[in-house]
Each structure stands twice: as structure tokens, then as C-alpha cells.
Amino acid sequence: AIEKSEKEIKKMDAKIEKLEAEITKLDDEVKVLGERIDEITGIVDEKEADRKTEHEEYVEEADDIKDAIKAIDKAMDKLTGAKEDLEGDVGDKLLQTLTQVAMHSRRGSQTAGNVQSVIALMQSDKPNKEGVDHAYNYKSTKVTDILRNLRRDFKTELKQVDDDEHEKKATHEKKMLALNNEKKFKDEEKTEKEELSAEKSEELSETQEDRDEEIGRAHVELQS
């Protein structure tokens, strides 16, 4: 009986050692997975914040360009509809809008040069009475030509801005999908390992209790 108990105890000692090693390994893996999950969460939060800022900058830039196009359309309508200089609210609004957009334009010096040409023509001295019609026609035609070119430039620029935004959005969504999928798989793997560790811990506890009971029985056998 004593020999049988000793064999059982040795067998349980080996099982306990094996379970302890497996539990330690699982717990270490759970820790690594948890750290990666936290890292992914931080990366996602950071990239989402960056993307929000990036989108806000796009909206601001696109709105500026749209405002410039609207101002140009209104000015061109005014030039076409009446013999008067671009003065007052329309002229002021056009100058203010074009100047603002030109500062941030991707087309750089080309747009700025066209804006300066419009400003120069719009701010040029009014002609004498006898030259009103001829001077107006020349001036309005020049302004209209430049505005038409500017409108084309801004339309091209708006399309580029929209295309860039579409590409950035697609790239961001692709990265987010990859990160969120990785996080999902890591979460699932972490849960599985935690459950397995809990099962093995319960088995370890039961085995330790059985070992203690077997040692107790062996001790009684020795004393009898």
C-alpha cells in the first residue's frame, strides 16, 4: 500500500509540475496579448484623432475654394449684367475671398499672379467720362478672362483636394480595418488562453488536494 501511495504521489507531483508550467506559459502569453491589445487601442485612438484633424483641414480648404468659385461666379454675373465696375460688396467680397484662397492655393504663384491681376484691374482708376464705355469694356473683358482662368484653376484644385481626401480616407479605413481585425483576433485569443488557464488552475488545485490526501493516507499507513 505504501509503495502504491508513493507511486501515486510521484505521478501527481509530475502532473502538478506540468500544470504549473502550462499555467505560467498561458499567463505569460495572456500578458503579451494584453499589452499588444493596449498598444493597438492607443494606435487606433491616435490615428483616429489625426484623421479627424486631417478631415477638418480638408473641409476648410474645400470650403475656401468653393467660396472663391462662388465669388467669381457672382462677379462674372455682375460684369455681364451691368456696365459698372466691381465696386462695393461684390468687389470687396471677391478681393477678400480670392486673396485668402491664393495664400493657401496648391497652384502657388500662378493663382497668386492671377489674383494680383484681378486686384490691379479692379483697383485701377476710373476712366474719364468720354472713355467710360471703351475703358469699361476693356477692363471688364480683361477681368472676366482672368476670372474665367481662375475659376478653371480652382475647379481643378477642388477636384485634386477631393481626390486626395478620398485617397486619404480609403487608406485610413484600410489601416483601421487591419488594426481592428488584429485587436479582435488578439482579444479572442486572450480570452481563450484565460479560460484555459482557469481550467488548468482548477485542475491543479484538485490535483494538489488529491496529493495532500494521498500523503495523509500514506502517513497513516506508516504509523499503523
KAFEN-V23939 format. One record per residue. N is the residue number from 1. RES is the residue in three letters. BURIAL is b if it has 16 or more other ideal C-beta (glycine too) atoms within 10 Angstrom, else e. Layout:
N;RES;BURIAL / N;RES;BURIAL
This chain:
1;ALA;e / 2;ILE;e / 3;GLU;e / 4;LYS;e / 5;SER;b / 6;GLU;e / 7;LYS;e / 8;GLU;b / 9;ILE;b / 10;LYS;e / 11;LYS;e / 12;MET;b / 13;ASP;e / 14;ALA;e / 15;LYS;b / 16;ILE;b / 17;GLU;e / 18;LYS;e / 19;LEU;b / 20;GLU;e / 21;ALA;e / 22;GLU;b / 23;ILE;b / 24;THR;e / 25;LYS;e / 26;LEU;b / 27;ASP;e / 28;ASP;e / 29;GLU;b / 30;VAL;b / 31;LYS;e / 32;VAL;e / 33;LEU;b / 34;GLY;e / 35;GLU;e / 36;ARG;e / 37;ILE;b / 38;ASP;e / 39;GLU;e / 40;ILE;b / 41;THR;e / 42;GLY;e / 43;ILE;e / 44;VAL;e / 45;ASP;e / 46;GLU;e / 47;LYS;e / 48;GLU;e / 49;ALA;e / 50;ASP;e / 51;ARG;b / 52;LYS;e / 53;THR;e / 54;GLU;b / 55;HIS;e / 56;GLU;e / 57;GLU;e / 58;TYR;b / 59;VAL;e / 60;GLU;e / 61;GLU;b / 62;ALA;e / 63;ASP;e / 64;ASP;b / 65;ILE;b / 66;LYS;e / 67;ASP;b / 68;ALA;b / 69;ILE;b / 70;LYS;e / 71;ALA;b / 72;ILE;b / 73;ASP;e / 74;LYS;b / 75;ALA;b / 76;MET;b / 77;ASP;e / 78;LYS;b / 79;LEU;b / 80;THR;e / 81;GLY;e / 82;ALA;e / 83;LYS;e / 84;GLU;e / 85;ASP;b / 86;LEU;b / 87;GLU;e / 88;GLY;e / 89;ASP;e / 90;VAL;b / 91;GLY;b / 92;ASP;e / 93;LYS;b / 94;LEU;b / 95;LEU;b / 96;GLN;e / 97;THR;b / 98;LEU;b / 99;THR;e / 100;GLN;e / 101;VAL;b / 102;ALA;b / 103;MET;e / 104;HIS;e / 105;SER;b / 106;ARG;e / 107;ARG;b / 108;GLY;e / 109;SER;e / 110;GLN;e / 111;THR;b / 112;ALA;b / 113;GLY;e / 114;ASN;b / 115;VAL;b / 116;GLN;e / 117;SER;b / 118;VAL;b / 119;ILE;b / 120;ALA;e / 121;LEU;b / 122;MET;b / 123;GLN;e / 124;SER;e / 125;ASP;e / 126;LYS;e / 127;PRO;e / 128;ASN;e / 129;LYS;e / 130;GLU;e / 131;GLY;e / 132;VAL;e / 133;ASP;e / 134;HIS;e / 135;ALA;b / 136;TYR;b / 137;ASN;e / 138;TYR;e / 139;LYS;b / 140;SER;b / 141;THR;e / 142;LYS;e / 143;VAL;b / 144;THR;b / 145;ASP;e / 146;ILE;b / 147;LEU;b / 148;ARG;e / 149;ASN;b / 150;LEU;b / 151;ARG;b / 152;ARG;e / 153;ASP;b / 154;PHE;b / 155;LYS;e / 156;THR;e / 157;GLU;b / 158;LEU;b / 159;LYS;e / 160;GLN;e / 161;VAL;b / 162;ASP;e / 163;ASP;e / 164;ASP;e / 165;GLU;b / 166;HIS;e / 167;GLU;e / 168;LYS;e / 169;LYS;e / 170;ALA;e / 171;THR;e / 172;HIS;b / 173;GLU;e / 174;LYS;e / 175;LYS;e / 176;MET;e / 177;LEU;e / 178;ALA;e / 179;LEU;b / 180;ASN;e / 181;ASN;e / 182;GLU;e / 183;LYS;b / 184;LYS;e / 185;PHE;e / 186;LYS;b / 187;ASP;e / 188;GLU;e / 189;GLU;e / 190;LYS;b / 191;THR;e / 192;GLU;e / 193;LYS;b / 194;GLU;b / 195;GLU;e / 196;LEU;e / 197;SER;b / 198;ALA;e / 199;GLU;e / 200;LYS;b / 201;SER;b / 202;GLU;e / 203;GLU;e / 204;LEU;b / 205;SER;e / 206;GLU;e / 207;THR;b / 208;GLN;b / 209;GLU;e / 210;ASP;e / 211;ARG;b / 212;ASP;e / 213;GLU;e / 214;GLU;b / 215;ILE;e / 216;GLY;e / 217;ARG;b / 218;ALA;b / 219;HIS;e / 220;VAL;e / 221;GLU;e / 222;LEU;e / 223;GLN;e / 224;SER;e
